[in-house]
């Protein structure tokens, strides 16, 4: 290869602004995992010294997660991630508590909406959807109206922060309303664990779910919080692992990595948040200064997920190719959720908030590893990609 071309390839900047989809693993997390990849290989269910060593690491990790949420160690169970955790809670509520109805919203993540649809079909249960406004905020009055309708035991599932918009739920108010009406409550907190303080001793949820790869831990490992007052049976049968709650040999190095990542995220939360909020504001201002008719989806004035900036570009002859062109330029961003198999159609979230289907939405999502220089790079590349003189009316 020609020397100058090699040089150009080496210096080409790469920008990762898709942290809502997954985050890079922190170096400290990798270091915490390495001993359990290289040296400590015992099965945690074995009674010999090698097994006990690994079992101790799992239980220390459980204690770490419990402390971060102010939960009891007996309320934390490790899973493969947020999807399994949500399925575990929703299915368990029907099987073990006799739940006869679900309430959710039209903008939930598919890991909640899909199992709800399946459960309602399987057990012939009703599913009521709370109204959301154009910013993605759930209507609490509508929630109370639905709960006041006596249709038997009910579980309400609402996410803490929307993964596409960044709009946040008042978790305390949500839990309080459910408690007032005697309903079970579950919250998908995958986007907010490690980014916002959550105290389950004060916020009375029945179930809460988290996933390590959203806070700089490894993929394929997560956890579920199950309030000790509402225990459920295992989703996976076959063994007595995870305190009889989840069969299968534990993902030891993943669990250790999850705990290390969460410990760091909680310990550095304020500093990380300050950095990311400044970065997000910097990019918002740069977009407004350099492009016409830029809009932002979600709640920009109320509580919001500070890691997410959902940008709406006006329709132009180039707008449909934005995500692809960003990728070619070395910029990772998203057209919406990363769980839509690369589809470029308007997401169910944008449809629910009645977003203009002719405009192009790009989700930029940040971490504390990102920099203003990366924002400048993205803005510079966008100038050639956004046809500012040829907007389509």
N, C-alpha and C positions, 0 to 999 in steps of 0.2 A: 504493500500500500504506500502511496506517495506520502512523504514526510509531512508536508503542509496539511494534507487531508487528515492524517493521524492527529496532528495538533488541533485542528478544528473540532474533531470528534471529542477530544479530551476536554476541551474548554467549553463545549456546549452545555449550557445551564439546564439543569433538571429541577423542576419545581413540583412539589407534591402538595396540592391543595385539595385533597380528598380524604381528610382525616375523619369525617363522619362515616365513611365507608369502612375504613380500618386505619389504624395508626402504626407507625414504625415502632418496633420493639426497642425500648431503652437499653443502652449498653449494660447498665447495672442489672437489669432484669435478666439479660442473657448470662451474665456472670453468676447470678443466683441460681439459674437453671443448670449450668454446666456440671456441677458435681453430681447431679441426679441423672445426667446423660452419660457421664464418663465413669463414675466410680460407685455410686450408691444405687445398685440395680435390684435390690431385694423386692419381693412382692410384699406390699404393705399388709397383706392378710396372713403372712407367714409369722410364726412365733419365734423364729431364730433371730439372732442379733441383726443380721442384714435387713430382715423384714421390719424389726422394731425401729431401726434407724429411719427407715422411710416412712413408717407410720407416724413417727414423732414429727417429721417434717410436714405431713398433711395436717396433723392436728394443730401445729403451730400456725400454719397458713389459715386454718379455719378461725383460730383465735384472732389473727390479724384482721381478717375480713369482718368478723363480728365486732371488733373494737372500732373499726372505721364507721360502722353503721349504728353503734351503740346497741347491738343485738346480743342475745345469748348465743354462746357457741353451739348450742343445740338447735338453733334456728337457721343455721347456714349449711347448705348442702351443695357440693360441687357437681357440675354438669358439663355438657359439651358446649354450652353457650346459651345465649338468650332465647333462641328458638325452642330448644328442648325445655328450658326452664318455664317458658310461658305455656307450652303444651302440657307440661306436668301440672301446673297450677289449674288451668282451665278444665282439663279432663278430670283431675282429682276432685274438683268442686262438684261436678255432676255425680261422679261415682260415689264419693264419700259423704257429701253433705246434702245430696238430693236437690241440687240447684235446678230450678225449673224454668229459669229465664236468664238471658244475658242482656246487658246494656253495654254498648261500646260507642265508638264514633266512626265516621266514614274515613277518617284520616289516620287510622292506626296502621302500624307496620303489618305487613303480611303474616309475620309470625304470630300475630294475634288474630287478625281477621280470618285467615284461612282455617285455623283450627276451630274458631267459633262457628264458621259456616258448616264445617264438617260435623261438629257436635250437634248443632241445631238440626241438621239433616238426619243424623244417626238416631237421635233421641226425640225427634219431633218437638223441638223447643223453639220458642220465639226469640228473636234477636231484635232489640230496639236500638236505634242509633240516635245519639244525642246530636242536636243541631250544632253546627259550627259556623262562625262568621267568616267574613272574607279574609281575616288574618289567621284563621285556623284556631281561634279560641272557642272552647266548648261552652255552651250556654248552660250555666249552672241552674238557672230557673227551669229550663227544659229537663235537665237531669232530675230535679226534684219532682217535676210533674210526672215523669216516667216512674220514679220510685214510689210516688203516692198511689199509683195504680196497683192494686193488690193482685199480683199474678203469681204469688208463691215466692219461694226462696229465690233470691236474685244475686248474681255476681256482676259487678261493674268493672270493666277493664278500660282504663284510659292511660295513655302514655304521658310520662312526665314532661318530655320535650319532643316535639315532632322532628324527625330526622331530616326532613326536606326543608321545612320552613324555619325551624328554630323556635317557634312559638312554644311557650311553656305553660304548663298546668300549675295552678295553685294546689300543691299536693296536700297541704294541711286542710284546706277547705274541702277538697275532694274526699279525703278520708273522713272528715267530720260529717259530711252529708251522708255518706254511706253508713256510718255508725248510727246517725240519727234515725235512719230508716231501716236499720237492721239488715243491711245488705253486705255481702262479702265484697272486698275490693282488692283488685290486682293492678299494679302499675308496671309497665315496661319502662324501666329506668336505665336501659342500656346506654342511651346517649348522655345521661347526666351523672352516673356513678363516677366518682373521681373528679368531677368538674364542679359539683355543688355539694354542700354538706347535707346529708340525709341522716336523721336521727329517728330510727323506728320505735324508740321508746316514747317519743313524743308524737310522731305521725303514725297513727294506728292503722297500718295496712295489714291485710292478711297475707299477701304475696307481693314480692318485689324481685325483679330479675336483673342480672348484670352479665356482661361479657368482657373478658380480659382484653381483647384486641381493640376495644374502643378507648382504653386508657393506657396504651403503650405496653400491653402485655402480649402473650402469645395467642394465636388463633386456636380455635377448637376447645376452649375451656371457658366456663362461666360458672355462675352460681345462682341459686334461688334462696331467697329468704322466705321461710314459712313460719308465721307467727305460731308460737307454741300453743295458743288457744285454739288453733284450727289446723291440727295435724292432718295430713293426707297420706295415702298409701303410695307405694312406689309406682312409677310409670313403667320402669323396666324391672322385670323379675328375673331371678336366676342366682342371686347370691345375697350376702349380707353386708356388702360394701356400703360405704357412706351412711353408717349407722342404721343400716337396714332400709335406707331410703332410695338407693340407686345401685342396681346390680352392675357388675363389670369391674375389672381391675382398674384402679384409678390412674388417671393421667398425671402422674406424680410431678414430673418436671413442669408440666403446664400449670398445675395447682400452685407450685412454689413460685413460678413466674407471675401468676395472677396476684398472689399475695404481695410480692415485692413491688409490682407495678402499682397496686392500689395504695399500699403504704406510702410510696413516693408521691403519688398523685394527691393524696389527702394532705401529706406533709408540706407539699409545695403548692398547694391549691391557690393560695392568694397571689403568689408571685407569678405563677403560670397564667392565672386569669388576667392580671394586670397587663402582662405582655400581649396576650391574645386579643384582649379588648382594644388595646392601642393599635394593634396590627389591623384588626377588622375596621376600626374607624378610619385608619389611614387609607385602606383600600376603598371604602365607601366614598370618601372625599375625592380620591383620585379618579374613580369612575364618574362621579358627578362633574368633576372639572374637565374631563376629557371627552365625554360622550353626551349626546343629546338624548332626551327622553329615556333615561335610565330609571328604572323602578326597582324596589326591593320588596320581595314577598315576605309575609309573616309580620309579626308584631315588632315594630322598630322603636316603639316608645315604652312598652311595658316589659315585664320580665321575659327574657329570651335566652336561648342557648348561644352563648357568646362565641362558640367555635364555628357557627354556621352563618354564612352570608348567601342568601338566595337572591340572585340578580336576574331581573327581567329585561331583556333586550328587545327593542322594537323589531318588527318583521322587516327583513331586507333580503336581497338576493343571496346574501352570504350567511344569513343567520342559522339556517338549518344545518350548516356544516361546522358550527362553532366548536362543539365538543371534539370532533375529529381533528379540526385544525389546531386546537390547543394541544392535543395529544402529539401531533406531528411536530409541534414546536417544543415538545419536551415538558408540557404542563399537564399534570393530572388534575382534572376536575370532573364534575358529574352533571348530567342532565337531570338528575333527580335522585331517587334511591338507587343504591348499587345492587338491590335485590330484584331488579326487573330484567335480568338477563340481557342487558345491553339494548333493550328496546328504546326507541327514540320517540315513541308516542307519548302524549301527555299523561302524566301519572294520575293515579286515583286521588292523590292529595290535591293536585292542582285542579282537577275536575270538581272536587268537593268544595273548594273555596271559590269556584267559578272564575278561575284565572282565564285571561284572554288566550285562547288556544293558538292565536296567530303570533303571539310573542314567544320568544325563546328564553327559557329559564336555564341558567347555569348555577349550580351550587358549588361555591368555594367554601371549603372548611379547613380550619387552621389548627395548628398545635403550637406549643411553646418552642418547637424547633424551627418554625418558620421565621422569616426576616422581612424587613421592609425592602431590602434589595430584591427579594423574590417578587414582592408586590409590584415594584417598578418594572421588573422584567415582564410580568404578565400584562401590565398596562401597555407596555411598549409593543408586545406581540398582538394584543387586541386591536391596536390602532390599524393594523393591516388586515385584520379579519372582519372587523365591523364596518360595513359599507355605510358610512355616516351620511353620504350624499344621495344614497339611493334607497331610502326607506320605502317600503311598500305600504301605501295608505290602506 
